[in-house]
Amino acid sequence: MSSIFVKKSLFHPRTFYFETTWDIAILRFVEKLQNTLSGNIILVVAMPSEDYFVYGSNVLVVVKDAPIEVRSKILAIVREVEKSFGDKIGISPFITTPNDSIIEKFKEILHEGR
C-alpha cells in the first residue's frame, strides 16, 4: 500500500486489484472523479476495505482546491456509485488539499498495516 505515495513516474508501477465489490466500486469512483473534476484531482487513496477507517473515512481524496462546489460534486459522485452497487457499499471520503496534515496520518496508518 505504501507505493501509492510514490511520486508518479514511469518506473513505479501501480497495482489494481479487482477481487471485491469494493475494488470495483473504488475504480468506478476514481473514474467518475477524473471525468468530473479532472484538473482538480491530485490523489485518491482507498483503504483495503470499506470497513477500514482513518478519521471516519475509508477514502482520502486530495484536490488542488476544495470549495463547497467541489465537495458537493464529490459527494454526489459518492452517492451515484453507492446507488449503482445497490447501496451495498459505503464510500466515506475525507476531502482535503495537499497541505493538510491528515495526508501524513493516512501514510502512517497504511505503512503500519504492511
DSSP file (Angstrom, degrees, kcal/mol; ACC not computed):
  #  RESIDUE AA STRUCTURE BP1 BP2  ACC     N-H-->O    O-->H-N    N-H-->O    O-->H-N    TCO  KAPPA ALPHA  PHI   PSI    X-CA   Y-CA   Z-CA
    1    1 A M    >         0   0    0      0, 0.0     3,-1.6     0, 0.0     4,-0.2   0.000 360.0 360.0 360.0 -28.7    0.0    0.0    0.0
    2    2 A S  G >   +     0   0    0      1,-0.3     3,-1.9   108,-0.2     4,-0.1   0.758 360.0  74.4 -65.9 -22.2    2.8    2.5    0.6
    3    3 A S  G >  S+     0   0    0      1,-0.3     3,-1.6     2,-0.2    -1,-0.3   0.692  78.2  75.3 -65.1 -16.6    3.7    2.6   -3.1
    4    4 A I  G <  S+     0   0    0     -3,-1.6    -1,-0.3     1,-0.3    -2,-0.2   0.683  92.5  54.7 -68.3 -14.7    0.6    4.7   -3.7
    5    5 A F  G <  S+     0   0    0     -3,-1.9    -1,-0.3    -4,-0.2     2,-0.2   0.414  80.9 114.6 -97.3   1.2    2.5    7.6   -2.2
    6    6 A V  S <  S-     0   0    0     -3,-1.6     3,-0.1    -4,-0.1     6,-0.0  -0.506  81.7 -98.7 -71.4 137.7    5.5    7.3   -4.5
    7    7 A K        -     0   0    0     -2,-0.2    -1,-0.1     1,-0.1    -2,-0.1  -0.305  51.9 -92.4 -55.7 137.0    5.9   10.3   -6.8
    8    8 A K        +     0   0    0     -4,-0.1     2,-0.3    -3,-0.1    -1,-0.1  -0.261  65.6 147.2 -56.8 131.4    4.4    9.5  -10.2
    9    9 A S    >   -     0   0    0      3,-0.4     3,-1.2    -3,-0.1    -3,-0.0  -0.981  60.2-112.1-160.9 158.7    7.0    8.1  -12.6
   10   10 A L  T 3  S+     0   0    0     -2,-0.3    -2,-0.1     1,-0.2    -1,-0.0   0.716 114.9  58.3 -66.7 -19.9    7.3    5.6  -15.4
   11   11 A F  T 3  S+     0   0    0      1,-0.1    -1,-0.2     2,-0.1    -3,-0.0   0.381  91.2  74.0 -95.8   3.6    9.4    3.4  -13.2
   12   12 A H  S <  S-     0   0    0     -3,-1.2    -3,-0.4    -5,-0.1    -1,-0.1  -0.895  73.7-150.2-120.2 101.2    6.8    2.9  -10.4
   13   13 A P        -     0   0    0      0, 0.0     2,-0.4     0, 0.0    -2,-0.1  -0.265   8.1-132.8 -68.2 155.5    4.0    0.5  -11.4
   14   14 A R        -     0   0    0      2,-0.0     2,-0.5   -10,-0.0   -10,-0.0  -0.847  13.8-144.8-104.5 145.4    0.5    0.9  -10.0
   15   15 A T        -     0   0    0     -2,-0.4     2,-0.5     2,-0.0   -11,-0.0  -0.953  15.6-176.4-114.9 128.6   -1.3   -2.2   -8.7
   16   16 A F        -     0   0    0     -2,-0.5     2,-0.4     2,-0.0    -2,-0.0  -0.989   7.5-160.6-124.9 126.1   -5.1   -2.5   -9.1
   17   17 A Y        -     0   0    0     -2,-0.5     3,-0.1     1,-0.1    -2,-0.0  -0.842  11.9-173.8-105.0 143.4   -7.0   -5.4   -7.6
   18   18 A F        +     0   0    0     -2,-0.4    -1,-0.1     1,-0.1     3,-0.0  -0.336  50.3 113.9-127.8  49.3  -10.4   -6.4   -8.8
   19   19 A E  S    S+     0   0    0      1,-0.0     2,-0.3     2,-0.0    -1,-0.1   0.725  72.7  33.7 -93.0 -25.2  -11.2   -9.1   -6.3
   20   20 A T  S  > S-     0   0    0     -3,-0.1     4,-1.8     1,-0.1     5,-0.2  -0.817  80.8-109.9-130.5 165.9  -14.0   -7.5   -4.4
   21   21 A T  H  > S+     0   0    0     -2,-0.3     4,-2.7     1,-0.2     5,-0.2   0.865 119.1  59.5 -60.4 -36.3  -17.0   -5.2   -5.0
   22   22 A W  H  > S+     0   0    0      2,-0.2     4,-2.5     1,-0.2     5,-0.2   0.925 103.2  50.7 -58.7 -46.3  -15.1   -2.6   -3.0
   23   23 A D  H  > S+     0   0    0      1,-0.2     4,-2.0     2,-0.2    -1,-0.2   0.926 113.6  44.1 -57.9 -46.9  -12.2   -2.7   -5.5
   24   24 A I  H  X S+     0   0    0     -4,-1.8     4,-2.3     1,-0.2    -1,-0.2   0.878 112.0  52.9 -68.5 -38.9  -14.5   -2.2   -8.5
   25   25 A A  H  X S+     0   0    0     -4,-2.7     4,-2.6     2,-0.2    -1,-0.2   0.901 109.3  49.1 -63.7 -41.0  -16.5    0.5   -6.7
   26   26 A I  H  X S+     0   0    0     -4,-2.5     4,-2.8     2,-0.2     5,-0.2   0.902 109.1  52.3 -67.0 -40.2  -13.4    2.5   -6.0
   27   27 A L  H  X S+     0   0    0     -4,-2.0     4,-2.3    -5,-0.2    -2,-0.2   0.935 112.1  45.9 -59.0 -45.4  -12.3    2.1   -9.6
   28   28 A R  H  X S+     0   0    0     -4,-2.3     4,-2.3     2,-0.2    -2,-0.2   0.901 111.9  52.4 -63.4 -41.5  -15.6    3.5  -10.7
   29   29 A F  H  X S+     0   0    0     -4,-2.6     4,-2.4     2,-0.2    -2,-0.2   0.932 111.0  46.1 -59.7 -47.9  -15.4    6.3   -8.1
   30   30 A V  H  X S+     0   0    0     -4,-2.8     4,-2.7     1,-0.2    -2,-0.2   0.904 111.2  52.7 -64.0 -41.7  -12.0    7.4   -9.3
   31   31 A E  H  X S+     0   0    0     -4,-2.3     4,-2.2    -5,-0.2    -1,-0.2   0.917 111.5  45.7 -60.1 -44.0  -13.1    7.2  -12.9
   32   32 A K  H  X S+     0   0    0     -4,-2.3     4,-2.0     2,-0.2     5,-0.2   0.878 111.6  52.2 -68.7 -37.9  -16.1    9.5  -12.2
   33   33 A L  H  X S+     0   0    0     -4,-2.4     4,-3.6     2,-0.2    -2,-0.2   0.944 110.9  48.0 -60.2 -47.1  -14.0   11.9  -10.2
   34   34 A Q  H  X S+     0   0    0     -4,-2.7     4,-0.7     1,-0.2    -2,-0.2   0.897 112.7  48.1 -62.2 -41.4  -11.5   12.2  -13.0
   35   35 A N  H  < S+     0   0    0     -4,-2.2    -1,-0.2    -5,-0.2    -2,-0.2   0.843 121.7  35.2 -68.0 -33.3  -14.2   12.7  -15.6
   36   36 A T  H  < S+     0   0    0     -4,-2.0    -2,-0.2    -5,-0.1    -3,-0.2   0.857 135.5  18.8 -89.8 -39.4  -15.9   15.4  -13.5
   37   37 A L  H >X S+     0   0    0     -4,-3.6     3,-2.6    -5,-0.2     4,-1.4  -0.144  74.3 150.5-125.7  37.3  -13.0   17.1  -11.8
   38   38 A S  T 3< S+     0   0    0     -4,-0.7     3,-0.2     1,-0.3    -1,-0.1   0.779  73.8  44.5 -48.1 -42.6  -10.1   16.2  -14.0
   39   39 A G  T 34 S+     0   0    0      1,-0.2    -1,-0.3    -3,-0.1    -5,-0.1   0.563 116.0  47.8 -80.3  -6.3   -7.9   19.3  -13.4
   40   40 A N  T <4 S+     0   0    0     -3,-2.6    24,-2.5    -6,-0.1     2,-0.4   0.634  84.3  96.9-109.5 -18.5   -8.5   19.3   -9.7
   41   41 A I  E  <  +A   63   0A   0     -4,-1.4    22,-0.2    22,-0.2     3,-0.1  -0.608  34.4 162.7 -80.5 128.6   -7.9   15.7   -8.6
   42   42 A I  E     -     0   0A   0     20,-3.0     2,-0.3    -2,-0.4    21,-0.2   0.772  63.0  -4.7-107.0 -46.2   -4.4   15.0   -7.2
   43   43 A L  E     -A   62   0A   0     19,-1.7    19,-3.3     2,-0.0     2,-0.4  -0.996  47.1-165.0-155.7 141.2   -4.6   11.8   -5.3
   44   44 A V  E     -A   61   0A   0     -2,-0.3     2,-0.5    17,-0.2    17,-0.2  -0.994  10.7-174.2-129.8 126.7   -7.2    9.2   -4.2
   45   45 A V  E     -A   60   0A   0     15,-2.6    15,-3.1    -2,-0.4     2,-0.4  -0.974   5.4-165.3-123.0 117.5   -6.3    6.6   -1.5
   46   46 A A  E     -A   59   0A   0     -2,-0.5    13,-0.2    13,-0.2     4,-0.1  -0.828  22.2-120.0-102.0 140.3   -8.7    3.9   -0.7
   47   47 A M        -     0   0    0     11,-2.8    11,-0.1    -2,-0.4    -1,-0.0  -0.298  36.1-100.7 -67.6 161.6   -8.5    1.8    2.4
   48   48 A P  S    S+     0   0    0      0, 0.0     2,-0.3     0, 0.0    -1,-0.1   0.774 103.9   6.1 -59.0 -27.1   -8.1   -2.0    1.8
   49   49 A S  S >  S-     0   0    0      3,-0.1     3,-1.5   -27,-0.1    -2,-0.1  -0.964  78.9-107.8-148.8 165.3  -11.7   -2.5    2.6
   50   50 A E  T 3  S+     0   0    0     -2,-0.3    42,-0.1     1,-0.3     9,-0.1   0.655 115.6  62.3 -70.7 -12.2  -14.7   -0.3    3.2
   51   51 A D  T 3  S+     0   0    0      7,-0.1     2,-0.6     2,-0.0    -1,-0.3   0.376  83.6  89.0 -93.2   4.3  -14.6   -1.3    6.9
   52   52 A Y    <   -     0   0    0     -3,-1.5     2,-0.3     6,-0.1    -5,-0.2  -0.914  62.1-174.0-106.6 118.6  -11.2    0.2    7.5
   53   53 A F        -     0   0    0     -2,-0.6     2,-0.4     5,-0.0     5,-0.2  -0.872  25.6-167.0-121.1 146.2  -11.4    3.8    8.5
   54   54 A V  B >  S-C   57   0B   0      3,-2.8     3,-1.5    -2,-0.3     5,-0.1  -0.987  90.9 -16.8-123.9 117.5   -9.0    6.7    9.2
   55   55 A Y  T 3  S-     0   0    0     -2,-0.4     3,-0.1     1,-0.3    -1,-0.1   0.885 130.6 -52.4  51.6  42.0  -10.7    9.5   11.0
   56   56 A G  T 3  S+     0   0    0      1,-0.2     2,-0.4    38,-0.0    -1,-0.3   0.564 119.2 105.4  76.8   9.4  -14.1    8.1   10.0
   57   57 A S  B <   -C   54   0B   0     -3,-1.5    -3,-2.8     1,-0.1    -1,-0.2  -0.935  48.4-169.8-125.1 145.8  -13.2    7.9    6.3
   58   58 A N  S    S+     0   0    0     34,-1.6   -11,-2.8    -2,-0.4     2,-0.3   0.376  80.3  47.1-111.0   2.3  -12.3    4.9    4.1
   59   59 A V  E     -Ab  46  93A   0     33,-1.3    35,-2.9   -13,-0.2     2,-0.5  -0.983  67.1-152.0-142.9 131.2  -11.2    7.0    1.1
   60   60 A L  E     -Ab  45  94A   0    -15,-3.1   -15,-2.6    -2,-0.3     2,-0.5  -0.905  12.7-169.7-100.6 126.5   -8.8   10.0    1.0
   61   61 A V  E     -Ab  44  95A   0     33,-2.9    35,-2.8    -2,-0.5     2,-0.6  -0.965   1.8-166.3-119.6 115.2   -9.5   12.5   -1.8
   62   62 A V  E     +Ab  43  96A   0    -19,-3.3   -20,-3.0    -2,-0.5   -19,-1.7  -0.898  12.1 176.9-105.7 123.5   -6.8   15.2   -2.3
   63   63 A V  E     -A   41   0A   0     33,-2.9   -22,-0.2    -2,-0.6     3,-0.1  -0.864  38.9-124.1-122.5 156.1   -7.8   18.0   -4.6
   64   64 A K  S    S+     0   0    0    -24,-2.5     2,-0.4    -2,-0.3    -1,-0.1   0.939 101.8  13.9 -62.7 -47.0   -6.0   21.2   -5.6
   65   65 A D        -     0   0    0    -25,-0.2    -1,-0.2    32,-0.1    31,-0.1  -0.983  64.2-166.0-131.2 142.2   -8.9   23.4   -4.4
   66   66 A A        +     0   0    0     -2,-0.4    31,-0.1    -3,-0.1    29,-0.0  -0.355  22.8 158.0-127.9  54.6  -11.8   22.3   -2.2
   67   67 A P    >>  -     0   0    0      0, 0.0     4,-2.2     0, 0.0     3,-0.6  -0.246  60.8 -95.1 -68.4 169.9  -14.5   24.9   -2.3
   68   68 A I  H 3> S+     0   0    0      1,-0.2     4,-2.6     2,-0.2     5,-0.2   0.826 124.5  59.0 -57.5 -34.4  -18.0   23.8   -1.4
   69   69 A E  H 3> S+     0   0    0      2,-0.2     4,-2.0     1,-0.2    -1,-0.2   0.912 107.7  45.3 -63.1 -41.7  -18.9   23.2   -5.0
   70   70 A V  H <> S+     0   0    0     -3,-0.6     4,-2.3     2,-0.2    -2,-0.2   0.922 113.1  50.1 -67.0 -44.5  -16.1   20.7   -5.4
   71   71 A R  H  X S+     0   0    0     -4,-2.2     4,-2.4     1,-0.2    -2,-0.2   0.903 110.1  51.1 -60.3 -41.4  -17.0   18.9   -2.2
   72   72 A S  H  X S+     0   0    0     -4,-2.6     4,-2.1    -5,-0.2    -1,-0.2   0.900 109.2  50.2 -64.0 -40.8  -20.6   18.7   -3.3
   73   73 A K  H  X S+     0   0    0     -4,-2.0     4,-2.1     2,-0.2    -2,-0.2   0.909 110.5  50.0 -63.1 -42.0  -19.7   17.2   -6.6
   74   74 A I  H  X S+     0   0    0     -4,-2.3     4,-2.4     1,-0.2    -2,-0.2   0.926 111.4  47.9 -62.7 -44.5  -17.5   14.6   -4.9
   75   75 A L  H  X S+     0   0    0     -4,-2.4     4,-2.2     1,-0.2    -1,-0.2   0.849 109.3  53.6 -66.6 -33.5  -20.3   13.7   -2.5
   76   76 A A  H  X S+     0   0    0     -4,-2.1     4,-2.3     2,-0.2    -1,-0.2   0.894 109.2  49.1 -66.1 -38.7  -22.8   13.4   -5.4
   77   77 A I  H  X S+     0   0    0     -4,-2.1     4,-2.6     2,-0.2     5,-0.2   0.906 108.3  54.1 -65.8 -41.4  -20.3   11.0   -7.1
   78   78 A V  H  X S+     0   0    0     -4,-2.4     4,-2.7     1,-0.2    -2,-0.2   0.952 111.0  45.6 -54.0 -50.9  -20.1    9.0   -3.9
   79   79 A R  H  X S+     0   0    0     -4,-2.2     4,-2.6     1,-0.2    -1,-0.2   0.891 111.1  52.5 -63.1 -40.8  -23.9    8.7   -3.8
   80   80 A E  H  X S+     0   0    0     -4,-2.3     4,-1.9     2,-0.2    -1,-0.2   0.920 112.4  44.9 -61.5 -44.9  -24.1    7.8   -7.5
   81   81 A V  H  X S+     0   0    0     -4,-2.6     4,-0.9     2,-0.2    -2,-0.2   0.928 112.4  51.2 -67.5 -44.7  -21.5    5.0   -7.1
   82   82 A E  H ><>S+     0   0    0     -4,-2.7     5,-2.7    -5,-0.2     3,-1.0   0.933 111.1  48.5 -57.7 -45.9  -23.1    3.7   -4.0
   83   83 A K  H ><5S+     0   0    0     -4,-2.6     3,-2.0     1,-0.2    -1,-0.2   0.873 104.2  59.8 -62.5 -37.0  -26.5    3.5   -5.7
   84   84 A S  H 3<5S+     0   0    0     -4,-1.9    -1,-0.2     1,-0.3    -2,-0.2   0.706 106.3  49.0 -66.8 -17.4  -25.0    1.8   -8.7
   85   85 A F  T X<5S-     0   0    0     -3,-1.0     3,-1.4    -4,-0.9    -1,-0.3   0.052 124.3-104.2-105.4  22.6  -24.0   -1.0   -6.3
   86   86 A G  T < 5 -     0   0    0     -3,-2.0    -3,-0.2     1,-0.3    -2,-0.1   0.795  66.0 -70.0  63.2  29.5  -27.4   -1.2   -4.8
   87   87 A D  T 3 <S+     0   0    0     -5,-2.7    -1,-0.3    -6,-0.2    -4,-0.1   0.775 104.7 126.3  57.5  28.6  -26.2    0.6   -1.6
   88   88 A K    <   +     0   0    0     -3,-1.4     2,-0.3    -6,-0.5    -2,-0.1   0.450  65.3  50.9 -94.6  -1.7  -24.2   -2.5   -0.7
   89   89 A I  S    S-     0   0    0     -7,-0.3     2,-0.4    -8,-0.1    -4,-0.1  -0.932  71.0-149.3-128.0 157.7  -21.0   -0.5   -0.4
   90   90 A G        -     0   0    0     -2,-0.3     2,-0.6     2,-0.0   -11,-0.1  -0.954   5.1-165.7-132.6 115.7  -20.3    2.7    1.6
   91   91 A I        -     0   0    0     -2,-0.4    -9,-0.1   -13,-0.2   -41,-0.0  -0.882   5.7-177.2-100.1 121.8  -17.7    5.3    0.5
   92   92 A S        -     0   0    0     -2,-0.6   -34,-1.6   -42,-0.1   -33,-1.3  -0.839  16.0-161.5-118.8  91.4  -16.9    7.8    3.2
   93   93 A P  E     -b   59   0A   0      0, 0.0     2,-0.6     0, 0.0   -33,-0.2  -0.454  18.3-151.8 -81.2 145.1  -14.4   10.3    1.7
   94   94 A F  E     -b   60   0A   0    -35,-2.9   -33,-2.9    -2,-0.2     2,-0.5  -0.970  22.9-158.3-105.1 112.6  -12.1   12.6    3.5
   95   95 A I  E     +b   61   0A   0     -2,-0.6     2,-0.3   -35,-0.2   -33,-0.2  -0.821  26.9 143.8-100.2 125.4  -11.8   15.5    1.1
   96   96 A T  E     -b   62   0A   0    -35,-2.8   -33,-2.9    -2,-0.5   -31,-0.1  -0.869  43.0-108.8-149.1 179.1   -8.7   17.7    1.6
   97   97 A T    >   -     0   0    0     -2,-0.3     3,-1.9   -35,-0.2     6,-0.2  -0.717  44.7 -94.3-113.2 166.7   -6.0   19.7   -0.1
   98   98 A P  T 3  S+     0   0    0      0, 0.0   -34,-0.1     0, 0.0     5,-0.1   0.711 118.0  55.9 -57.9 -25.3   -2.2   18.9   -0.5
   99   99 A N  T 3  S+     0   0    0      4,-0.0     2,-0.3     3,-0.0     0, 0.0   0.426  77.4 117.1 -90.2   3.0   -1.1   20.8    2.6
  100  100 A D    X   -     0   0    0     -3,-1.9     3,-1.5     1,-0.1     4,-0.4  -0.532  63.5-140.5 -75.2 132.6   -3.4   19.1    5.1
  101  101 A S  T >> S+     0   0    0     -2,-0.3     4,-1.2     1,-0.3     3,-0.6   0.645  92.8  81.4 -67.0 -14.5   -1.5   17.1    7.8
  102  102 A I  H 3> S+     0   0    0      1,-0.2     4,-2.4     2,-0.2    -1,-0.3   0.809  81.0  66.0 -61.2 -28.4   -4.1   14.3    7.5
  103  103 A I  H <> S+     0   0    0     -3,-1.5     4,-2.2     1,-0.2    -1,-0.2   0.908  99.7  49.8 -60.5 -41.7   -2.3   13.0    4.5
  104  104 A E  H <> S+     0   0    0     -3,-0.6     4,-2.6    -4,-0.4    -1,-0.2   0.873 108.4  53.4 -64.4 -36.6    0.7   12.1    6.7
  105  105 A K  H  X S+     0   0    0     -4,-1.2     4,-2.5     2,-0.2    -2,-0.2   0.919 107.7  49.9 -65.5 -43.3   -1.6   10.3    9.1
  106  106 A F  H  X S+     0   0    0     -4,-2.4     4,-2.6     2,-0.2     5,-0.2   0.928 111.0  50.7 -58.3 -44.8   -3.0    8.2    6.3
  107  107 A K  H  X S+     0   0    0     -4,-2.2     4,-2.6     1,-0.2    -2,-0.2   0.938 110.5  49.0 -58.5 -48.4    0.6    7.4    5.2
  108  108 A E  H  X S+     0   0    0     -4,-2.6     4,-2.1     1,-0.2    -1,-0.2   0.925 112.6  46.9 -57.9 -47.5    1.5    6.4    8.8
  109  109 A I  H  X S+     0   0    0     -4,-2.5     4,-1.3     1,-0.2    -1,-0.2   0.903 113.1  48.4 -65.0 -42.0   -1.5    4.1    9.2
  110  110 A L  H  < S+     0   0    0     -4,-2.6    -1,-0.2    -5,-0.2    -2,-0.2   0.877 110.7  51.2 -67.6 -36.5   -1.0    2.5    5.8
  111  111 A H  H >< S+     0   0    0     -4,-2.6     3,-1.2    -5,-0.2    -1,-0.2   0.874 107.6  53.4 -66.8 -36.1    2.6    1.9    6.5
  112  112 A E  H 3< S+     0   0    0     -4,-2.1    -1,-0.2     1,-0.2    -2,-0.2   0.817 102.8  59.1 -65.1 -30.6    1.7    0.3    9.8
  113  113 A G  T 3<        0   0    0     -4,-1.3    -1,-0.2     1,-0.2    -2,-0.2   0.437 360.0 360.0 -81.0   1.3   -0.6   -2.1    8.0
  114  114 A R    <         0   0    0     -3,-1.2    -1,-0.2    -4,-0.2    -2,-0.1   0.493 360.0 360.0 -64.5 360.0    2.1   -3.6    5.8
